[in-house]
């Protein structure tokens, strides 16, 4: 059996159409690769909320997490599931996958029909045409769109890890700010008692107007510190709430009373620059962009001269004449546009991509070094406060109280020591907060939690041993600031 021109013309597109049937949508929409990477690098899973049923199921999932004090890891889990900006980013995968599937499908054929009558005769012409150029370049177009899809996966994963790091930083900022508020309130309470003591001693003639004014000024400053700390804590909590995507009654979640304890040791991390280049997804996404641009350049060169090439089958019948069958080819003639502009543009875009890869790599190495230095410095500073400054301040406070009880120091000197202790404890809390923020920053700079660093413990402030003792030493000594002076004054023991 011999094939007709019409059958021959249709054989190629039909075969290609059959072969393109494999270009279908994946069940997970590309989210499985993002979820695996997120779990490995951020320690938390994520998912795309497709329906209102999914969102209601998530709300039920969040209830037990929000019913207890929120840990850092729980905060990250909630953000990766509930942050609306991140959910919008996840849908980029659907857009990229739709483009990939579309690239694997042929353009619809064009059917033409002409019906002409005149001079006692009727002419009927039917034609069926397909874009042969799109068929020839389809494999390369599919490879390009697959590269775009993989790049979208990297970009979405990078945005997910960025949100995780921002959530950790906001979490430690909020917990540290709340702890600072509680300490400021304790100091303000002690300052209030000291101001009352100063007023009574002034009335008794034991203090000068200068000493009373000093204590009144300290009390006023302590109240101002409470206001400033409360404002900072409210702002920090709201930043965390926005990242968690919580609203309404969900915004009443609880945070731990204290920051996590400082790890026992900060391990040395070798080759942080290489780790950043190896693990950071923005570097890999930039490299994927360069590969995609190179593939685009190849497609531009392939279609430089043949830009429009159509193959069609024609069936024509005129009057009572026999049916005529054949085919037609439509080819764009490169008379004015030889495609040089498109090729030059593709080359320029490619060189842009190459330089952006280099820029991303340079920035990644620098950011890794900067974050690692900040992390080490923050750890050493927090450890210095924990192991040196706070124990010395506690020892000095104990010695001051001992000498006061022995009537070797005045009440003014005792209160002055309490003010100095307040500054040291507040600085210790701030140093511990800065360490955990730097830890989250290092995680982001290296593209995931570095091996060997310890995550924040689940129990915050309730661990036995040295850590708890350090926390107790970090609290203000209200006995020193109020109770003891009042007791001695009542007995007339103070000179």
C-alpha positions in Angstrom: 0.0 0.0 0.0 1.4 3.4 -1.0 1.1 6.4 1.2 -0.7 9.5 0.0 0.8 13.0 0.5 -1.9 13.7 3.1 -1.0 10.6 5.1 2.7 11.4 4.8 2.1 14.9 5.9 0.1 13.8 8.9 2.4 10.9 10.0 5.1 13.1 11.4 2.9 15.3 13.7 0.9 12.3 14.8 4.0 10.4 15.8 5.4 13.4 17.6 2.1 14.0 19.3 2.2 10.4 20.5 5.7 10.8 21.8 4.9 14.0 23.6 2.2 12.2 25.6 4.8 11.7 28.4 4.8 15.5 29.1 2.3 15.3 32.0 1.9 17.0 35.3 3.5 15.4 38.3 1.3 14.4 41.3 3.2 16.6 43.7 3.8 19.6 41.4 7.6 19.5 42.1 7.1 20.1 45.9 8.6 16.7 46.9 12.1 17.8 45.9 11.6 21.1 47.8 10.3 19.3 50.9 13.2 16.8 51.0 15.7 19.7 50.7 13.9 21.7 53.3 13.8 18.8 55.8 17.5 18.1 55.3 18.7 21.8 55.6 16.1 23.4 57.9 14.8 20.3 59.9 11.2 21.1 59.0 8.7 19.8 56.4 6.6 22.0 54.2 3.7 21.4 51.9 1.5 23.3 49.3 -1.9 24.1 50.6 -4.1 23.6 47.5 -7.7 23.7 48.9 -9.6 25.2 51.8 -9.7 21.7 53.3 -5.9 21.6 53.4 -6.0 24.9 55.3 -8.5 23.7 57.8 -6.5 20.5 58.4 -3.4 22.7 59.0 -5.3 24.8 61.5 -6.1 21.6 63.4 -2.5 20.6 63.2 -1.3 23.9 64.7 -3.6 23.9 67.7 -1.5 21.6 69.9 1.7 23.4 68.9 0.2 26.8 69.9 -1.2 25.4 73.1 2.2 25.2 74.7 5.3 27.5 74.8 6.6 27.7 71.3 10.1 26.3 70.6 12.4 27.6 67.8 11.9 24.4 65.7 8.1 24.6 66.1 8.2 28.2 65.0 10.1 27.2 61.9 7.6 24.4 61.2 4.6 26.7 61.5 6.2 29.4 59.2 7.0 26.9 56.5 3.5 25.7 56.5 1.5 28.8 57.3 3.4 31.8 55.9 1.2 33.1 53.1 4.1 34.8 51.2 5.9 31.4 51.1 2.7 29.6 50.0 2.5 32.1 47.1 6.1 31.3 46.2 5.3 27.6 46.2 2.9 28.2 43.3 5.8 29.3 41.1 6.5 25.6 40.7 3.0 25.1 39.2 3.7 27.9 36.7 7.1 26.4 35.8 5.7 22.9 35.4 2.8 24.1 33.2 5.4 25.7 30.9 7.4 22.5 30.9 4.3 20.4 30.0 3.3 23.0 27.4 6.7 22.8 25.7 6.3 19.0 25.3 3.1 19.4 23.4 2.7 20.2 19.7 1.1 23.3 18.5 -2.4 22.7 17.3 -2.7 22.1 13.5 -4.4 24.8 11.4 -7.4 23.7 9.2 -8.3 25.8 6.2 -11.5 25.6 4.1 -12.3 27.5 0.9 -15.6 27.3 -0.9 -15.7 29.3 -4.2 -18.5 29.4 -6.8 -18.7 31.2 -10.1 -19.2 30.6 -13.8 -21.3 27.6 -13.2 -18.5 25.8 -11.3 -17.8 25.3 -7.6 -14.3 25.1 -6.1 -13.7 23.5 -2.7 -10.3 23.6 -1.1 -9.3 22.0 2.3 -5.9 22.3 3.9 -4.3 21.0 7.2 -1.0 22.6 8.3 1.3 22.1 11.2 4.3 24.2 12.3 7.2 22.1 11.4 9.7 24.4 13.0 8.2 24.0 16.4 8.3 20.2 15.9 12.0 20.3 15.0 12.9 22.4 18.0 10.6 20.7 20.5 13.2 18.5 22.1 15.5 21.5 22.8 12.5 23.5 24.1 11.6 20.7 26.5 15.2 20.6 27.8 15.1 24.4 28.3 11.8 24.3 30.2 13.0 21.4 32.3 16.0 23.5 33.2 13.6 26.4 34.1 11.6 24.0 36.2 14.6 22.8 38.1 15.7 26.3 38.6 12.3 27.2 40.0 12.7 24.3 42.5 16.0 25.7 43.6 14.6 29.2 43.9 11.6 28.1 45.9 13.7 26.0 48.2 16.1 28.9 48.7 13.2 31.1 49.6 11.9 28.5 52.0 15.3 28.3 53.8 15.5 32.0 53.9 12.1 32.2 55.6 13.2 29.5 58.1 16.3 31.5 59.0 14.3 34.7 59.3 11.9 32.9 61.6 14.7 31.7 63.8 16.2 35.1 64.1 12.8 36.7 64.8 12.0 33.9 67.4 15.2 34.6 69.4 14.7 38.3 69.1 11.2 38.0 70.5 12.2 35.6 73.4 15.2 37.7 74.3 13.1 40.9 74.2 10.4 39.4 76.4 13.1 38.2 78.9 14.6 41.7 78.9 11.1 43.1 79.7 10.7 40.8 82.7 14.1 41.7 84.0 13.5 45.4 83.5 10.2 45.1 85.5 12.1 43.4 88.3 14.7 46.1 88.4 11.9 48.8 88.3 10.3 47.1 91.3 13.5 47.1 93.2 14.1 50.7 92.2 10.7 51.6 93.4 11.5 50.1 96.8 14.9 51.9 96.9 13.2 55.2 96.0 10.7 54.7 98.9 13.6 53.9 101.2 15.5 57.0 100.2 12.4 59.1 100.9 12.0 57.7 104.3 15.6 58.1 105.1 15.5 61.6 103.9 12.6 62.3 106.2 14.5 60.7 109.1 17.5 63.0 108.4 19.8 60.1 107.5 20.2 61.1 103.8 20.9 64.2 101.9 18.8 65.7 99.2 21.5 64.7 96.7 21.3 61.0 97.6 17.5 61.0 97.5 17.5 62.7 94.1 20.0 60.1 92.8 17.7 57.2 93.9 14.6 59.0 92.5 16.4 59.5 89.1 17.4 55.8 89.1 13.7 54.9 89.7 12.6 57.1 86.9 15.2 55.7 84.5 14.1 52.1 85.4 10.5 52.9 84.6 11.6 54.4 81.2 13.7 51.2 80.6 10.5 49.1 81.1 8.7 51.2 78.5 11.5 50.9 76.0 11.9 47.2 76.6 8.1 46.6 76.3 8.0 48.5 73.0 10.9 46.5 71.6 9.3 43.2 72.8 6.0 44.1 71.1 7.7 44.9 67.8 9.8 41.7 67.9 6.7 39.6 68.7 4.8 41.1 65.8 7.6 40.4 63.4 7.6 36.8 64.5 3.8 36.7 64.2 3.9 37.9 60.6 6.4 35.2 59.7 4.3 32.6 61.3 1.3 33.7 59.4 -0.9 33.8 62.5 -3.9 36.0 63.0 -6.8 36.5 65.4 -6.8 34.3 68.5 -3.7 32.4 67.1 -1.7 35.5 67.8 -2.0 34.7 71.5 0.7 32.0 71.4 3.1 31.7 74.3 6.9 32.0 74.2 9.4 30.6 76.7 10.4 32.8 79.6 14.1 32.5 78.9 16.5 32.1 76.0 18.1 28.7 75.4 21.3 28.0 77.3 24.6 28.6 75.6 26.0 25.4 74.1 28.9 23.9 76.1 31.3 24.5 73.2 31.3 26.1 69.8 33.1 23.8 67.3 35.5 24.9 64.7 34.0 24.8 61.3 36.5 24.1 58.5 36.1 25.4 55.0 33.0 27.5 55.5 33.5 29.1 52.1 33.4 25.7 50.4 30.4 24.7 52.4 28.6 27.8 51.3 29.5 27.1 47.6 28.4 23.5 48.0 25.2 23.9 50.0 23.8 27.3 49.1 20.9 27.1 46.7 21.2 30.6 45.4 24.6 29.6 44.0 23.1 26.5 42.4 20.2 28.5 41.0 22.6 31.0 39.4 24.5 28.2 37.8 21.2 26.6 36.6 20.3 30.0 35.1 23.5 30.1 33.2 22.9 26.6 31.8 19.4 27.6 30.8 20.7 30.7 29.0 23.2 28.6 27.2 20.5 26.3 26.0 18.4 29.3 24.9 21.4 30.5 22.9 21.5 27.1 21.2 17.8 27.4 20.3 18.3 30.9 19.0 21.1 29.7 16.7 19.0 26.7 15.5 16.1 29.0 14.5 18.3 31.9 13.2 17.5 31.4 9.6 14.4 29.1 9.7 12.0 31.0 11.8 8.7 30.0 10.3 8.5 26.6 8.6 5.0 25.1 8.0 4.1 21.8 6.3 0.6 21.3 5.2 -1.6 18.9 3.3 -3.9 20.2 0.6 -7.1 18.6 -0.8 -8.7 20.6 -3.6 -11.7 19.9 -5.8 -12.9 22.3 -8.6 -16.2 21.9 -10.3 -16.6 18.4 -11.6 -13.0 17.8 -11.9 -11.3 14.9 -9.9 -10.1 15.7 -6.4 -6.6 17.0 -6.3 -4.4 16.2 -3.4 -0.9 17.5 -2.4 1.0 19.4 0.1 2.4 22.9 0.6 5.4 24.3 2.5 5.5 27.8 3.9 9.0 29.1 4.6 10.0 32.6 5.8 12.7 34.1 3.6 15.5 35.8 5.6 15.6 38.8 3.3 15.7 41.6 5.8 16.2 39.8 9.2 19.0 37.3 9.3 18.6 36.6 13.0 21.9 38.3 14.0 20.1 40.5 16.5 18.5 37.6 18.3 21.8 35.7 18.4 23.7 38.7 19.8 21.0 39.3 22.4 21.2 35.7 23.5 25.0 35.9 23.8 24.7 39.1 25.9 22.1 37.5 28.2 24.4 34.5 28.6 27.4 36.6 29.6 25.2 38.4 32.1 24.3 35.0 33.6 28.0 34.0 33.7 29.0 37.1 35.6 26.0 36.8 38.0 27.2 33.2 38.8 30.6 34.6 39.7 29.0 37.4 41.7 26.8 35.0 43.6 29.8 32.8 44.4 31.9 35.7 45.7 29.1 37.0 47.8 28.4 33.6 49.2 32.0 33.1 50.3 32.1 36.5 51.9 28.8 36.1 53.7 29.9 32.7 55.0 33.1 34.2 56.4 31.3 37.2 57.9 28.6 35.0 59.5 31.1 32.6 60.9 33.2 35.3 62.5 30.1 36.9 63.9 29.0 33.6 65.3 32.3 32.8 66.9 32.5 36.3 68.4 29.0 36.2 69.7 29.6 32.8 71.3 32.8 34.0 73.0 31.1 37.2 74.3 28.1 35.3 75.7 30.4 32.8 77.3 32.5 35.6 78.8 29.4 37.1 80.4 28.3 33.6 81.6 31.6 32.4 83.0 33.4 35.6 84.0 31.3 38.8 84.2 28.1 37.4 85.9 30.1 35.2 88.5 32.3 38.2 89.3 29.3 40.5 89.7 27.6 37.9 91.9 30.7 37.6 94.0 31.0 41.3 94.3 27.3 41.6 95.2 27.7 39.0 97.9 30.8 40.7 99.3 29.0 44.1 99.2 26.0 42.7 101.1 28.3 41.0 103.6 30.1 44.3 104.3 26.8 46.1 104.5 25.5 43.6 107.1 28.8 44.2 109.0 28.1 48.0 108.8 31.2 48.6 106.8 29.4 50.0 103.8 26.6 52.5 103.5 23.2 52.0 102.0 24.2 54.2 99.1 27.1 51.9 98.3 24.8 48.9 98.4 22.3 50.5 96.0 25.1 51.6 93.7 26.3 48.0 93.5 22.8 46.9 92.6 22.7 49.4 89.7 26.0 48.1 88.4 24.6 44.5 88.6 21.6 45.6 86.6 23.8 46.7 83.7 25.8 43.5 83.7 22.8 41.2 83.7 21.1 43.1 81.0 24.2 42.9 78.9 24.4 39.2 79.5 20.9 38.6 78.3 21.6 40.7 75.2 24.8 38.8 74.5 23.0 35.5 74.7 20.3 36.7 72.4 22.9 37.9 69.9 24.5 34.5 69.9 21.3 32.7 68.9 20.6 35.3 66.3 24.1 34.9 64.9 23.6 31.1 65.0 20.5 31.5 62.7 22.5 33.9 60.5 25.3 31.3 60.1 22.7 28.7 59.2 21.4 30.9 56.4 24.9 31.9 55.2 25.9 28.2 54.8 22.7 27.1 53.2 21.6 25.0 56.1 22.5 24.1 59.7 26.2 23.4 59.8 27.4 20.1 61.0 28.6 20.1 64.5 26.6 23.0 65.8 24.0 22.3 68.4 20.4 23.3 68.0 18.5 25.1 70.7 17.4 22.7 73.4 13.7 22.1 73.7 13.6 22.8 77.5 14.4 26.5 77.9 15.7 27.5 81.3 14.7 24.3 83.1 17.9 22.3 82.7 19.6 21.3 86.0 23.2 22.0 86.8 25.4 24.9 85.8 23.0 26.4 83.3 20.3 26.8 85.9 22.8 28.3 88.4 23.9 30.8 85.8 20.3 31.8 85.2 19.8 32.3 88.9 22.9 34.4 89.1 21.5 36.5 86.2 18.4 37.6 88.1 18.4 40.9 90.1 19.0 40.6 93.8 15.9 42.3 95.2 17.1 41.6 98.7 20.2 43.6 98.1 18.2 46.5 96.6 15.3 46.8 99.0 14.6 44.3 101.7 18.0 44.3 103.5 18.4 48.1 103.6 14.9 48.5 105.0 15.5 45.9 107.6 18.7 47.5 108.9 17.1 51.0 108.8 14.2 49.7 110.9 16.6 48.5 113.6 18.7 51.6 113.5 21.8 49.5 112.7 22.9 51.8 109.9 25.2 54.6 111.0 
